[in-house]
Amino acid sequence: MPTSPNPYRQGLDRNPANHVPLTPISLLEWVADAYPDHLAVVHGLGASAIRYCWRDVHQRARRLASKLTAIGIGDGDTVAVMLPNVPAMIDAHFGVPMSGAVLNCINTRLDAGIVAFILAHSDSKVLIADREYSATV
């Protein structure tokens, strides 16, 4: 004997009242609003460690997005980054999409020829790189 559908699950198609897609940007905006002073990033050890709360992460991402937009980066453009695991990488993961651009993370262990190929193939408009990789770049 077939069971009847759950009456509490009928008529629940997605609409603005019951579904809001979660994106990295909307998550950052929410957490910066809900927990602005909570620790988000710690880089380094001891007293010299860099520490950012969620408000800081949001503000840094917005500044990067603003700078990218000011130089003409926008929807669909590619921004490449060649960074180690430092706070600037977190800025890029939020700030680049905020500008409407696509983030292209390049492996820091690649040689100059492969990096050049990736940059050309991805049609990157901007490369953000750590000085540590200046010889490769």
Helices and strands as residue ranges (DSSP letters): G 7-9, H 24-34, E 39-43, G 46-48, E 50-53, H 54-70, E 78-82, H 87-98, E 102-105, H 112-122, E 124-129, G 131-133
